[in-house]
Amino acid sequence: MCLLRELYGSGVEKLRIEQHNFTTPSNKKLEISTISSNYHIEVNPSDVGIQDRVVIQELIKTVAQVNQLDSSQRDFKVVILTEVDKLTKDAQHALRRTMEKYMATCRLILCCNSTSKVIPAIRSRCLGIRVAAPTVEEITQVLQNICKKEGLTLPVELARRIADKSQRNIRRAILMCEACRVQQYPFSADQEVSLPDWELFLRETANQIIQQQSPRRLLEVRGRIYELLTHLIPPDVIMRGLLQELISNCDGELKTEVVQSAAFFEHRLQLGQKAIFHIEAFIAKFMAIYKRFMEDNIADLF
Amino acid sequence: MEFQERPLEMGEKRSAICLSCRIRKAHPRGLVSGQGTRQASFPDQKPDPSVGLFSSRQHMVDSYSLTPMGEIAKIGFSGFSEQDSNNLLSSLVNGGSYIVQDFWFSLKVARGFAVVICSCADLAVHKKKIEEVESWLRTHLSPDVKRPGILLLTGPTGAGKTATLRVLARELKYDINEWANPDVKRQYNEWNQTGGVFTSGSEYSRVGTVSDSQIARFQQYLLSAYKYNTLSIFGSEVEKKKIILVEDIPNIFGRDPSSFHGILRKYSQTGRCPIVFVLSDGATGEFNKNVLFPKELEHQINITNISFNPVASTSMNKVLNKVVATELALKTSNFHPPSKSVVESISMSSAGDIRAAINALQFACLKDSSDLVIKPKSKVKAKRQKQDTKGKAKPTDDGELASIGGKDTSLFLFRALGKILYCKRDDPSNHTDLPKLPSHLQDHERDPLLINPEDVIEKCNISGEYFVAYLHQNYLDFYSTIEDIVRASQYISDSDFLSRDWNSRSRLQQVGASVSTRGLIHSNSARARFTSSGTGLGWKPLHKPQWYTLCKQRRESFDVSRSLYKDFTQHVILHTEILPYSMSLNVTSLSLSKRNFVRQICRFTHTTSSRSERLDDNAVDEDDSSQRLEETDDSSNTRDKFVLDSESSNTGTEVIVENDEEEYNIEEYND
């Protein structure tokens, strides 16, 4: 956004949300919302699932076909595509062709969390800029700046603790800080930093898995996983969170095996349709590994 | 019988057509598995030997039955000589059997029940059911009943629903006025034959023109049927009471049930004589019943529902033997009394369908005399597992019979799941040629299965994917060790993996289902031996898969959030970070539109959390085994349980939600 302002001036901040409609070759209607100004358009094409190819082609075409009227400005528009790593292969190939074709009138900014899922053809056409996660110090700094501007006093310890808990995610850190403000003001240094409910819930679930390994417990855990899923927590996030919690609770020897099975089922989860099958298989696997380990340990003790 | 209203003194052609309808009417619903083809192949284009063979006896029956069948039959076959010539040659045998079927079935009704057996004591239906129907009829036929009763008879095909009604009609002395679906095609043909001019005074003026909708006709029929008595040509004795029987509900109502309900309501206000609906529940029957006769309608206009069970094999045997005895008494030339074991196997293979059983019996009696050499086309499949599991060693002859007359029984989902999950095994000593596993694989050794998993899946009428979902929902209860579950869950995961590609999904789905069922069976090491199958476990409740409702909920709330947060394009971040926090944030500082947004979000998060409560509940429910497969949830008792449950799970988060809710309530008042 700052970059855009550099390019175009303040006009870029007049944002509007638009609904774009597309028709696929099979006559299916698609609808996608975009954020745009006169100079740029931001869209998350992976919203429409497997039909994203159509969106990409049509959208860029329409944007690029109109030349910039105001000649005092730059002679191109900007298209921001988010979550490029979630695009289908099909769409990525389409993107490759489109981005070359309309290079004269538009520029693309692609955002993604990892380039490993972006095809090499696109990677070679782009200038890769890695935006590293902010360090704890930086987050602390940002939080204190914000608080100063808001007219609040934020103790350094609390800022640091928030930054620690935010997993170096600045958005989370700011949200956490805000939540703390609602919870209690003036801040105290040892005040509790609240985590999202679902993370607490997931932690409890992991604890349940650690406590007992039995079919009945697995059934209870399944109920909890279902609950998380209804809260719109994506299955891969659940998987990752579970793994983190479980790993931190188990012995070093087990970690390789656990991570390996987690990777295996995570892969399955990406490919398959019914996430619960794979998550459950992973939990069962972990239970078995953990149980065997505990039994061995007990046997060693005596 | 059915056609008292049809004028019999019409011209020859008309009566031929009329009769073709009549013959079709005689078996309005499926008798055997080849239900779809039967009607198409029914009209025979050749004088079939079997027709000639039976024509003499048809005349014998004529004196008993109400319509002159023999004559009509002759006309009927000549009348249809040009049609359907393509598909009949292929199955001369079938064609023969259809005609015969028709004949004997009417024999069953006309003579078997009414003349020889004479009373409802000999019906194959359970006595209690007959009494139930009878008492209903008695109360609703009595003259002091103001409002007409509506009775709904349900049950599997061939359970004797219509037969009961007819026999009772004879005993209680009332007439049956039956609705017949108008045959549009027939009318069209007729219209063509008469050169595009309708003959006046024909039945069409009564039934209505071609353009009349089925709904309108049905309504007209119901509302006028009770008004007129049958014309008494021979000088009537006593005016009989009447009931209306509707067996073929016009299938337009399947699509438009509300208009059907409207007609019924209207009838219940104005009608005078009781009306009986007969519905057989096949694969789609249950659906039909729920759609056509929903519970609230049943309460509203007082519909009585009596459901019939399949005919028990003992009473079926009795009836079949009686039929045989009657036939023997008649001493017709080409009747060969079947052996007792044959009769038994017929009654068993028909799975409670007495109509199919009688047809099969008839075929069996034919077999010896005619040249129809019956060879089982395929080897006797495991289809008749019902017999197999009962463990009766049958001679091959019976196998053949079952392959003719046997009903293609479909398993109920409940039983199919049970078969997989309980996985009964056979005694290995019964099988001598079993290969032995090498010693390092010893722990994978299992006794032979009694079932074939693929057949079970095939028979329970749902897709493999769905079946796996059911299995997945229920398998945990049946395992005792976590190691077994590891293997089982991996197999399930495998099966999902197999069907990942949409291109080949339709085919691989079956493979996946097979993998997961066999995997589940194999990995349950506690039930590896046949001795273990008899003991343990006991009855466990089965549940519907939660996955599909979950997906639906998820999609719904996703759409909600998408429409609310149009300016967020990254949903993962929105759902995992922003929403959970915005729940606990103060909303007053936001602009009005934003506030509205957040309010809705509050509502949204609140509803999802209440949803999850319910889900939690379900999890508890499963433990308490209160929610069975057939049952819908009972919200009252789940409430109580939640109180217990919420204490254990996430009290902290719940409190936050509630606080937030209060906060926002206050705000609303401020506005």
Chai-1 contact restraints between the chains, C-beta under 6 A:
chainA,res_idxA,chainB,res_idxB,connection_type,confidence,min_distance_angstrom,max_distance_angstrom,comment,restraint_id
A,I17,B,K566,contact,1.0,0.0,6.0,A-B,restraint_1
A,I17,B,D567,contact,1.0,0.0,6.0,A-B,restraint_2
A,S33,B,K566,contact,1.0,0.0,6.0,A-B,restraint_3
A,I35,B,D567,contact,1.0,0.0,6.0,A-B,restraint_4
A,N44,B,T569,contact,1.0,0.0,6.0,A-B,restraint_5
A,T82,B,T569,contact,1.0,0.0,6.0,A-B,restraint_6
A,T82,B,Q570,contact,1.0,0.0,6.0,A-B,restraint_7
A,R171,B,E577,contact,1.0,0.0,6.0,A-B,restraint_8
A,R172,B,E577,contact,1.0,0.0,6.0,A-B,restraint_9
A,L175,B,Y581,contact,1.0,0.0,6.0,A-B,restraint_10
A,E178,B,L585,contact,1.0,0.0,6.0,A-B,restraint_11
A,A179,B,Y581,contact,1.0,0.0,6.0,A-B,restraint_12
A,A179,B,S584,contact,1.0,0.0,6.0,A-B,restraint_13
A,V182,B,L585,contact,1.0,0.0,6.0,A-B,restraint_14
A,V182,B,N586,contact,1.0,0.0,6.0,A-B,restraint_15
A,P196,B,P580,contact,1.0,0.0,6.0,A-B,restraint_16
A,D197,B,P580,contact,1.0,0.0,6.0,A-B,restraint_17
A,D197,B,T653,contact,1.0,0.0,6.0,A-B,restraint_18
A,F201,B,N650,contact,1.0,0.0,6.0,A-B,restraint_19
A,Q213,B,I482,contact,1.0,0.0,6.0,A-B,restraint_20
A,P215,B,L476,contact,1.0,0.0,6.0,A-B,restraint_21
A,P215,B,Y479,contact,1.0,0.0,6.0,A-B,restraint_22
A,P215,B,I485,contact,1.0,0.0,6.0,A-B,restraint_23
A,L218,B,L476,contact,1.0,0.0,6.0,A-B,restraint_24
A,L219,B,L476,contact,1.0,0.0,6.0,A-B,restraint_25
A,G223,B,A619,contact,1.0,0.0,6.0,A-B,restraint_26
A,Y226,B,Q546,contact,1.0,0.0,6.0,A-B,restraint_27
A,Y226,B,L550,contact,1.0,0.0,6.0,A-B,restraint_28
A,Y226,B,L615,contact,1.0,0.0,6.0,A-B,restraint_29
A,E227,B,S612,contact,1.0,0.0,6.0,A-B,restraint_30
A,E227,B,L615,contact,1.0,0.0,6.0,A-B,restraint_31
A,L229,B,L550,contact,1.0,0.0,6.0,A-B,restraint_32
A,T230,B,L550,contact,1.0,0.0,6.0,A-B,restraint_33
A,T230,B,Q553,contact,1.0,0.0,6.0,A-B,restraint_34
A,T230,B,R554,contact,1.0,0.0,6.0,A-B,restraint_35
A,T230,B,R611,contact,1.0,0.0,6.0,A-B,restraint_36
A,T230,B,S612,contact,1.0,0.0,6.0,A-B,restraint_37
A,H231,B,T608,contact,1.0,0.0,6.0,A-B,restraint_38
A,L232,B,S557,contact,1.0,0.0,6.0,A-B,restraint_39
A,L232,B,F558,contact,1.0,0.0,6.0,A-B,restraint_40
A,L232,B,H575,contact,1.0,0.0,6.0,A-B,restraint_41
A,P234,B,V572,contact,1.0,0.0,6.0,A-B,restraint_42
A,V237,B,T576,contact,1.0,0.0,6.0,A-B,restraint_43
A,R268,B,S493,contact,1.0,0.0,6.0,A-B,restraint_44
A,R268,B,F497,contact,1.0,0.0,6.0,A-B,restraint_45
A,L271,B,R500,contact,1.0,0.0,6.0,A-B,restraint_46
A,G272,B,D496,contact,1.0,0.0,6.0,A-B,restraint_47
A,G272,B,F497,contact,1.0,0.0,6.0,A-B,restraint_48
A,G272,B,R500,contact,1.0,0.0,6.0,A-B,restraint_49
A,K274,B,D496,contact,1.0,0.0,6.0,A-B,restraint_50
A,I276,B,W547,contact,1.0,0.0,6.0,A-B,restraint_51
A,F277,B,I492,contact,1.0,0.0,6.0,A-B,restraint_52
A,F277,B,S493,contact,1.0,0.0,6.0,A-B,restraint_53
A,F277,B,D496,contact,1.0,0.0,6.0,A-B,restraint_54
A,H278,B,S493,contact,1.0,0.0,6.0,A-B,restraint_55
A,E280,B,S489,contact,1.0,0.0,6.0,A-B,restraint_56
A,A281,B,S489,contact,1.0,0.0,6.0,A-B,restraint_57
A,A281,B,Q490,contact,1.0,0.0,6.0,A-B,restraint_58
A,A281,B,S493,contact,1.0,0.0,6.0,A-B,restraint_59
A,A284,B,I485,contact,1.0,0.0,6.0,A-B,restraint_60
A,A284,B,V486,contact,1.0,0.0,6.0,A-B,restraint_61
A,A284,B,S489,contact,1.0,0.0,6.0,A-B,restraint_62
A,K285,B,V486,contact,1.0,0.0,6.0,A-B,restraint_63
A,M287,B,I482,contact,1.0,0.0,6.0,A-B,restraint_64
A,A288,B,I482,contact,1.0,0.0,6.0,A-B,restraint_65
A,A288,B,E483,contact,1.0,0.0,6.0,A-B,restraint_66
A,A288,B,V486,contact,1.0,0.0,6.0,A-B,restraint_67
A,K291,B,I482,contact,1.0,0.0,6.0,A-B,restraint_68
